[in-house]
Amino acid sequence: MKKIIFIAILIFVCALIYFEVSKRNMTSNNIEDANKTAGIILDQDVSKGENMSNYKSISIEEAKTIFTIPGDYIILDVRRDDEFSQGHIPGAINVANEDISTKIVPELPDLNQTIYVYCRSGRRSKEAAQKLTNIGYTNIIEFGGIIDWTGEIE
């Protein structure tokens, strides 16, 4: 009798585990489908070289068009301070990629703020976008490097 009860409990536990795993896979697939439907571009995690991130990438021309309209967004230059002082996109703030770690950035206290990220060529902006996403920022948009910027520089 004890053997039958043990087997019944074992089958029950296995069934629970199976259904929980199935439910999680369905949720992950639904999230991926929703992201595709919304047009979110998932980029390679350049810091690890293999994982996918959930920040959005847009072209420099799209960013230039967006910045012509005043809005509730931050333009973040992640180059070093000496590079920033040589010229940057008007209105940009500077937090070097090297200064972004695993903690909320003091200059960016709102995790839900829309933040447009750029650097010199696009490599550091992708790294910074991934780090910011890992910290918990939810609205990160990476748009490459200032070397491709054709707009005003201050």
ZINOR-V244950 format. One line per field, one symbol per residue. ss: DSSP state (H for helix, E for strand, L for the rest). psi: psi as a letter, one per 20 degrees, with the letter a starting at -180 (. if undefined). burial: # if it has 24 or more other C-alpha atoms within 12 Angstrom, else .. Layout:
# ZINOR-V244950
ss=???
psi=???
burial=???
This chain:
# ZINOR-V244950
ss=LHHHHHHHHHHHHHHHHHHHHHHHHHHHHHHHHHHHHHLLLLLELLLLLLLELLLEELLHHHHHHHHLLLLLEEEEELLLHHHHHLLLELLLEELLHHHLLLLLLLLLLLLLLEEEEEELLLHHHHHHHHHHHHHLLLLEEEEEEHHHLLLLEL
psi=ghgggggggggggggggghggggghggghhgggggghikppprqoihijhqqakqqprrhhgggggiipprmrpoopjrrghggiiprppiqqpoqhhipdjqpphimhoijqpopprbgiighhgggggggghhjpimpopkbqihipjaqp.
burial=........................................###.#.......######.#..##..#.....########...#..###..######..#....#..#.....#######.#############.###########..#.....
